[in-house]
Each structure stands twice: as C-alpha cells, then as structure tokens.
Amino acid sequence: MPTYKVIARAKDSRCPHVKEGDKMVIEGTMVNLKETDSLCTVALGAIQYSLFMMGKAKDPKDFGRPDVYTLQCPDAETRVVFEISRTVVNDER
C-alpha cells in the first residue's frame, strides 16, 4: 500500500502568521517540521481529519474528495484558505 505526503498550502491568507504559499506537510500521523513553513493549531485542528484521510485513502473520492481541493480555517478574522494535495512517498505494492 502506498504512503503519502499530504500538503496543505495557503492559497489565500488574511493571517499575519501564515503567508500565501506557506505549507503544512503531514507524513502519516506526524507533521514534517523540516518542510512545514508555518503551523497553526487552529487551522490544523480544523482540517486534521481531512489531512489524515488523504494520507490513508486509496482514492480520496471514496471520502467525497477530489485529488486536490480547498479547505478554510474557521477563524473568520484571520482566515486562511488551504489547497490540500498529496504525493506518493513510498509505493509498497
């Protein structure tokens, strides 16, 4: 079964701490701190199930998601829109 690197990249941001293009990178259940530009616990908490699912799903469509999609941080004042995607890290078939 393949393993994936899941990337949440800021496409639009009103947050002073998260710039457009910043990314959070998840591998398995861990945040890849070397590749992560900024880490917001509010945003991560809101989108973590989706990130986890993208790392595990054989096909995101099984969970009602396309291969690439957007999610928004719930903080209305400093909202960030993230593009969620993934790449194969290891394909152990």
C-alpha positions as CSV (number, residue, x, y, z in Angstrom):
1,M,0.0,0.0,0.0
2,P,1.4,3.4,-0.9
3,T,2.3,6.0,1.7
4,Y,1.6,9.7,1.1
5,K,2.9,13.1,2.0
6,V,0.0,15.4,2.4
7,I,0.4,19.1,1.8
8,A,-1.8,21.9,3.0
9,R,-0.6,25.0,1.1
10,A,-2.0,28.5,1.9
11,K,-3.7,29.8,-1.3
12,D,-5.2,32.9,0.3
13,S,-4.4,34.4,3.8
14,R,-5.6,37.2,6.0
15,C,-3.5,35.8,8.8
16,P,-0.4,37.8,9.9
17,H,1.4,34.5,10.7
18,V,0.6,32.5,7.6
19,K,1.7,33.8,4.2
20,E,0.3,32.8,0.8
21,G,2.4,29.8,-0.3
22,D,3.2,28.6,3.3
23,K,2.6,24.9,3.7
24,M,2.0,22.3,6.4
25,V,3.3,18.9,5.4
26,I,2.0,15.7,7.0
27,E,3.5,12.3,6.7
28,G,1.5,9.5,8.4
29,T,0.4,11.0,11.7
30,M,3.3,13.4,12.0
31,V,4.0,17.0,10.9
32,N,7.1,17.1,8.8
33,L,8.7,20.1,10.5
34,K,11.6,20.4,8.0
35,E,9.2,21.0,5.1
36,T,6.5,22.9,7.1
37,D,6.7,26.7,6.8
38,S,4.1,27.7,9.4
39,L,2.0,25.6,11.8
40,C,-1.3,27.0,13.1
41,T,-3.0,24.8,15.7
42,V,-6.5,26.3,14.9
43,A,-6.1,25.5,11.2
44,L,-4.5,22.1,11.8
45,G,-7.3,21.2,14.3
46,A,-10.0,22.1,11.8
47,I,-8.5,20.3,8.8
48,Q,-6.7,17.4,10.5
49,Y,-9.3,14.7,9.7
50,S,-9.1,15.6,6.0
51,L,-5.2,15.6,6.1
52,F,-5.3,12.2,7.8
53,M,-7.8,10.8,5.3
54,M,-5.7,12.0,2.4
55,G,-2.7,10.1,3.9
56,K,-4.6,6.9,4.2
57,A,-7.2,6.7,1.4
58,K,-6.5,4.6,-1.7
59,D,-8.7,7.1,-3.5
60,P,-9.9,10.4,-1.9
61,K,-13.1,10.1,-4.0
62,D,-14.1,7.3,-1.6
63,F,-14.4,10.0,1.0
64,G,-16.1,12.5,-1.3
65,R,-13.0,14.5,-2.1
66,P,-11.1,15.1,-5.4
67,D,-7.4,14.6,-5.6
68,V,-6.9,18.4,-4.9
69,Y,-9.3,20.6,-3.0
70,T,-9.6,23.6,-0.7
71,L,-10.5,23.9,2.9
72,Q,-10.7,27.1,5.0
73,C,-9.5,27.8,8.5
74,P,-12.6,28.5,10.7
75,D,-11.2,31.8,12.2
76,A,-13.2,34.4,10.3
77,E,-10.9,37.3,11.2
78,T,-7.7,35.7,10.0
79,R,-9.0,33.1,7.7
80,V,-6.7,31.1,5.5
81,V,-7.8,29.0,2.5
82,F,-5.6,25.9,2.1
83,E,-5.2,23.8,-1.0
84,I,-4.9,20.1,0.0
85,S,-3.0,17.7,-2.1
86,R,-0.7,14.7,-1.7
87,T,2.2,12.9,-3.3
88,V,3.4,9.3,-3.1
89,V,6.3,8.9,-0.7
90,N,6.6,5.1,-0.9
91,D,4.7,2.7,-3.1
92,E,5.0,-0.7,-1.3
93,R,2.8,-2.9,-3.5
